[in-house]
């Protein structure tokens, strides 16, 4: 008898005994037990709990991690978290599998196959972290060896020409993003980008130029206060927990309107659903503004327009005019009225394909006072277009007209994609910003002016020039030249109001960076700023935005790319070009990741990162809540926490560079000028003479090396240095006061650590601000521009863009801008919104209708040519979308079996009509072709009623839609949608137009 | 105390958090699935999939109206579970709080429960040759003090799944029934097998969601299944005797 037989017999025997027991029960009667347990339950009840924040979307849901030592027991929704109250979406529910995945990278590796490509095996060889740093540092050294630190007599690096580039990451904590930005800036490069460019770059431009801040105005929980939702996004899938609060509002009687090219899971809960053709958002919203102004003027919030917007002013900044509603006043309001006049329901239908009756139903519902306050949700569907800035501006203006701004339940709510994309944007991992949403010095002229400011006088100064100069590290000698304008009025007289405003915003930030980063910015010795040599350690000039960055790599201009937690081989428009760039011999690619991603396949060095529950740090959600993550367990293998990686990498690079004389420009200046010691003090702290003191943070030597120390540098309320309070002590002004050593001493003054869900007052209780929970920028304001919010710091609009000679809108900056001076370029043709400084509709670069393309010509950055197809060759509109079960470029979900099983393969959705026309059945393989990839990609056809043909300009136009999560690595592989999307970018934000292009679909 | 879960598909957004949370708490493997146009995936319940969301798209061409129904599906946890009554080895337990649980250690893989269940819930695994199904997270729920809601319920963002004392849930079901002008399935309007611990409130007839018509009483055929096991007694005794003799032989062999 073998073992199997034995087992069977044993089974039969035990069955026999059970039967006997059962016979007994028959006699005694059944009882129901009431206590149960399991190993999991036992571990769960005794395990240690650590709060964290979900790494997937930007909702900011709380996770509660249970561990037994380093054994992970459970990751569930944080039961007391105000946003999710224990609930999670499918992705967040799978974080457990993300952390425990045996597919994670666990040690550093180097490539041994010199050939790079999608199908090339990198032939990884395991190395140590020290070896990896050594190799990277030497590659950086090689790249920088001939990179000039001197331009004429001036000492500085040209940021854009720097051959070292940095990517990522929105999956990182704020402290890590900040250090990454610091690292690449100290190497003199502004070639730094990350996910934010591709998702909400247009939001920042549009909203900042309308309201003051380029962010979601309200917050996640605030949806519960809404009476009506106008959703041009898909929160049920892309920001699932937002829908928790939409659902709450529905239960309180709110109406939901969903507008989307295809019916989606959000649409399933809509009271009104309407389709529109991708790329026509501006026309839709301009049409809505027109409807309200012309058909329902009684619904306009006239008081709001008069008191809180630029409507009663003229475009020259004069006003307010009492007759601003009259044609003769030539007011901005009248200008808006004229701009929107052509967008009648007929015209909107002609452009967007939305039936007039449906369109009227939508805006009539949304504008109805019984449905106020109304809330607009949007995300990638609006932002990823060449005219996205205009479309978002139109949405913003609609909300101003209806008085839906600055109120709970209202607002224009940009739903941001990745867990910390708001924070990584705030950390300015972008090529045109240095920190605090301020640009780097653009030219030596600015630096000379800055030196004068440091020397005394100018914006934000006291009357005491010497005190100012001391604070700022300026020159206090008698013969110094100081800042030329004492006040804005003074600058206006000199015709320099523009510069004054610019300086007012930038100089304190550069000054804070001098102090926090141990760098020098100015002229030397600072007595005669107009004629002395400039010495600037901050990189000068803007770098390459994402699409151009890969072109620069293709041109051999970028030699080292350090890519962290970002997967451009899948996520960037026209990914073929990206993959070609990544394959270049001239590029040395470092990738830091959790998994071997599509981008990692091209890497020379591949480093193992850690998951978000394995480290401390803060993250900022889409509603601007800065929340803290606590480390719950150690990472596996040799995975290195990102702060450690950044610090060790920087030290090694600095050591190797110094050994061959590559240093900061100020150090080079000293080297070449015997006896010169650019030993500047700010307060009395020696900074520039010892930049090492400032890495990773000025706080390190008192607090040890930690996320907390870096956070203090980032969000300090104030620091007294040498008895003088610095003019701006926070490295990032938005986070100012979020570190306040006088508050919450048990949290070391780090306010994002607060976990108290109790309201501060009745108003908080009513609206669900949760002001005791974490911190919200700015100054803990929960609803931006809400002038009725208690205990808040920032209540007014803050459109500080004073570019008109007369200081735009007088000297008060508290009006929302219907007409936006920074988005004004009178040299453009009248069909270009920039000529109007107000939104207009413009067709996508690939338009399916030639009449519309002529009438509404595309506004795009044609300095960067792209391959464009015609509607004859490519007759169908293609858009992309996201699924609840997958995340962005897919590495964090396509490696998890629990999520892969739900959506195992790439597909394209099409209408039954189109499928009929091209002879395709549901489930068939089809080829989707565009001008970028005429051979196309092969995917499954999903023939569905979710998509219906449009009638555009009287003709039938088909649209197809595909998710963009797939790539060639992971448990579930498939072609990437971005292999065929278009890489045209908009003029204001450089965002790629991945949401709309033309395609052809055929049976494979 | 008896507990229940209200399933409210009208509030469900089909995010599948329940599906994943279930796998996490119960340590179930992800399955190897293929493209499913309907999106229901895994397409069927299995030994590794205790619960899933069924997707159902309806389109009214004339009105251009789309309805997309999402429907959480798993064991109903009946008051008089047919599976339990059919199980010849008492591997299935009904807990006081509501859960109906298969003890896989006791299960002999006879599949009687599968034929008995009117909802098609218990699933046979060819690898382990055992049957398993949703446990209503009995290890969280079956406590006399402070039960913890099932993992699926905890994860649901929109309260499409709601856990509570049965009375409270029935009250809630009545309210929602009124709001939706609909049906309650599991109790009130329809009490399959004496009433279930998962109770649906629906905005249309249960058949639209594929819910079967199930009587309130346990069909007489079910106990017949259960007691058919007595036919096994001689085989069991025979097996026992054989085992004893086999063991004796082994001992003897060892001694030698």
Contacts between the chains, C-beta under 8 A, distances in Angstrom:
chain1	res1	chain2	res2	distance
A	1	B	246	6.1
A	6	B	246	7.6
A	9	B	239	5.0
A	9	B	242	6.2
A	9	B	243	5.3
A	9	B	246	7.5
A	10	B	243	6.9
A	11	B	108	5.7
A	12	B	232	7.8
A	12	B	235	6.4
A	12	B	236	5.5
A	12	B	239	3.7
A	12	B	240	7.8
A	13	B	236	6.6
A	13	B	239	5.1
A	13	B	240	4.7
A	13	B	243	5.4
A	15	B	88	7.2
A	15	B	89	5.4
A	15	B	108	5.7
A	15	B	229	7.9
A	15	B	232	6.7
A	15	B	236	5.7
A	16	B	232	7.6
A	16	B	233	7.0
A	16	B	236	2.9
A	16	B	237	6.3
A	16	B	239	6.7
A	16	B	240	5.7
A	18	B	88	7.9
A	18	B	89	4.5
A	18	B	90	5.8
A	18	B	106	6.9
A	19	B	88	7.0
A	19	B	89	7.4
A	19	B	229	5.9
A	19	B	230	7.0
A	19	B	232	6.8
A	19	B	233	6.3
A	19	B	236	6.4
A	21	B	90	7.0
A	22	B	88	7.8
A	22	B	89	7.8
A	22	B	90	5.5
A	22	B	229	7.9
A	25	B	90	7.4
A	32	B	93	7.8
A	32	B	94	5.5
A	32	B	95	6.0
A	32	B	96	4.4
A	33	B	93	6.3
A	33	B	95	5.7
A	33	B	96	6.8
A	33	B	142	7.2
A	34	B	95	6.3
A	34	B	96	4.0
A	34	B	97	6.5
A	34	B	142	6.2
A	34	B	143	7.9
A	34	B	144	5.4
A	35	B	142	6.2
A	35	B	143	6.3
A	35	B	144	6.3
A	36	B	95	6.4
A	36	B	99	7.5
A	36	B	101	7.4
A	36	B	138	4.6
A	36	B	139	5.3
A	36	B	141	7.8
A	36	B	142	3.7
A	36	B	143	7.4
A	37	B	139	5.6
A	38	B	139	3.8
A	40	B	25	6.8
A	40	B	27	7.0
A	40	B	139	6.6
A	41	B	139	4.1
A	41	B	140	6.6
A	74	B	24	7.5
A	74	B	25	7.4
A	75	B	24	7.6
A	76	B	21	7.8
A	76	B	151	7.7
A	76	B	154	6.5
A	76	B	155	7.7
A	77	B	154	6.5
A	77	B	155	6.5
A	84	B	157	7.1
A	86	B	154	5.3
A	86	B	155	7.9
A	87	B	17	7.1
A	87	B	154	7.0
A	87	B	155	5.7
A	87	B	156	5.9
A	87	B	157	4.4
A	88	B	17	5.4
A	88	B	21	6.7
A	88	B	155	4.7
A	88	B	157	7.3
A	89	B	15	4.9
A	89	B	17	5.0
A	89	B	155	8.0
A	89	B	157	6.3
A	90	B	15	5.5
A	90	B	16	4.3
A	90	B	17	4.9
A	90	B	19	6.7
A	90	B	20	4.6
A	92	B	17	7.4
A	93	B	17	4.9
A	93	B	20	3.9
A	93	B	21	4.3
A	93	B	24	6.0
A	93	B	155	5.1
A	94	B	20	5.1
A	94	B	24	7.1
A	96	B	24	5.0
A	97	B	24	7.3
A	97	B	30	7.9
A	236	B	13	4.1
A	236	B	14	7.5
A	236	B	15	6.7
A	237	B	13	8.0
A	237	B	15	7.1
A	240	B	13	7.0
A	240	B	15	4.7
A	240	B	17	7.2
A	240	B	157	5.5
A	241	B	157	5.5
A	243	B	13	5.4
A	243	B	15	8.0
A	243	B	157	6.3
A	243	B	158	6.2
A	244	B	157	4.2
A	244	B	158	5.7
A	244	B	159	8.0
A	247	B	11	6.0
A	247	B	13	7.7
A	247	B	157	7.8
A	247	B	158	4.2
A	247	B	159	7.1
A	263	B	66	4.7
A	263	B	68	6.9
A	265	B	13	5.4
A	265	B	14	5.1
A	265	B	15	7.2
A	265	B	68	6.9
A	265	B	70	7.6
A	266	B	13	7.5
A	267	B	66	6.8
A	267	B	68	7.2
A	268	B	13	6.8
A	268	B	14	7.1
A	268	B	66	7.9
A	268	B	67	7.3
A	268	B	68	3.9
A	268	B	69	7.7
A	268	B	70	7.1
A	269	B	13	6.4
A	273	B	66	6.7
A	884	B	14	7.4
A	884	B	15	4.5
A	884	B	16	6.6
A	885	B	15	8.0
A	885	B	16	6.1
A	896	B	30	7.2
A	897	B	29	6.6
A	897	B	30	2.5
A	897	B	31	7.6
A	898	B	20	4.9
A	898	B	23	5.1
A	898	B	24	7.3
A	898	B	30	4.6
A	899	B	20	7.0
A	899	B	30	7.6
A	900	B	30	6.2
A	900	B	33	7.8
A	901	B	30	4.5
A	901	B	31	4.7
A	901	B	32	7.3
A	901	B	33	4.7
A	901	B	41	6.2
A	901	B	42	5.6
A	902	B	16	5.5
A	902	B	19	6.8
A	902	B	20	7.8
A	902	B	33	7.8
A	902	B	41	5.3
A	903	B	39	7.7
A	903	B	41	6.9
A	904	B	32	7.8
A	904	B	33	4.8
A	904	B	34	6.1
A	904	B	35	6.4
A	904	B	41	6.9
A	905	B	34	7.1
A	905	B	35	4.5
A	907	B	35	6.4
A	922	B	37	4.9
A	923	B	35	6.6
A	923	B	37	5.7
A	940	B	35	4.8
A	942	B	37	5.2
A	943	B	37	7.3
A	944	B	37	7.4
A	944	B	57	6.8
A	945	B	57	6.2
A	945	B	59	3.5
A	945	B	66	6.2
A	946	B	57	6.8
A	946	B	66	6.8
A	946	B	68	7.8
A	948	B	64	7.1
